[in-house]
Amino acid sequence: MNGIEQETVEGRTLIRLSGEVDLSWSQQVRDAVLGALARSRRVGVVLSEVSYIDSSGIAAL
């Protein structure tokens, strides 16, 4: 199952992705990253639970 979780740790926003990042939800990933960047200049994306990422997922990042 695909998921996006966000948390703030020591002034940084961490976005944790899980599942497969592909065309079906890469726009949601992009929106999450852009939203986090609008709130903070310190953003990290954790990909340890991502099992697959296609070119649209890479473009979203």
Secondary structure per residue as TSV (DSSP state, phi and psi in degrees):
chain	resnum	aa	ss	phi	psi
A	1	M	-	360.0	136.2
A	2	N	-	-80.8	144.8
A	3	G	E	-156.0	153.4
A	4	I	E	-130.7	121.9
A	5	E	E	-123.1	143.9
A	6	Q	E	-126.7	143.6
A	7	E	E	-148.8	155.5
A	8	T	E	-107.9	125.1
A	9	V	E	-130.2	117.5
A	10	E	T	49.7	46.2
A	11	G	T	79.9	3.7
A	12	R	E	-112.2	144.5
A	13	T	E	-96.4	124.7
A	14	L	E	-108.2	130.1
A	15	I	E	-109.3	118.7
A	16	R	E	-104.9	119.2
A	17	L	E	-103.5	148.8
A	18	S	E	-143.1	155.4
A	19	G	E	90.9	-145.5
A	20	E	E	-108.9	122.1
A	21	V	E	-95.3	101.3
A	22	D	S	-136.1	-172.4
A	23	L	T	-56.4	-28.6
A	24	S	T	-66.9	-23.1
A	25	W	T	-145.5	17.3
A	26	S	H	-64.6	-28.0
A	27	Q	H	-65.7	-36.2
A	28	Q	H	-65.5	-38.0
A	29	V	H	-63.1	-47.3
A	30	R	H	-58.1	-45.7
A	31	D	H	-61.5	-39.6
A	32	A	H	-64.8	-43.4
A	33	V	H	-65.7	-46.4
A	34	L	H	-64.7	-38.5
A	35	G	H	-63.6	-41.6
A	36	A	H	-65.1	-40.5
A	37	L	H	-67.2	-27.4
A	38	A	H	-69.7	-27.9
A	39	R	H	-93.0	-25.9
A	40	S	-	-153.9	145.1
A	41	R	S	-86.5	-7.1
A	42	R	-	-110.8	97.4
A	43	V	E	-127.9	135.7
A	44	G	E	-125.3	149.4
A	45	V	E	-120.3	122.5
A	46	V	E	-97.0	120.8
A	47	L	E	-111.2	10.7
A	48	S	E	-63.5	-22.8
A	49	E	E	-101.5	9.2
A	50	V	E	-86.6	125.0
A	51	S	E	-93.1	-19.1
A	52	Y	E	-159.4	141.0
A	53	I	E	-142.1	129.2
A	54	D	-	-101.0	-175.1
A	55	S	H	-64.1	-30.1
A	56	S	H	-69.5	-33.3
A	57	G	H	-67.5	-41.7
A	58	I	H	-63.0	-42.4
A	59	A	H	-63.5	-35.8
A	60	A	H	-64.0	-34.0
A	61	L	-	-75.8	360.0
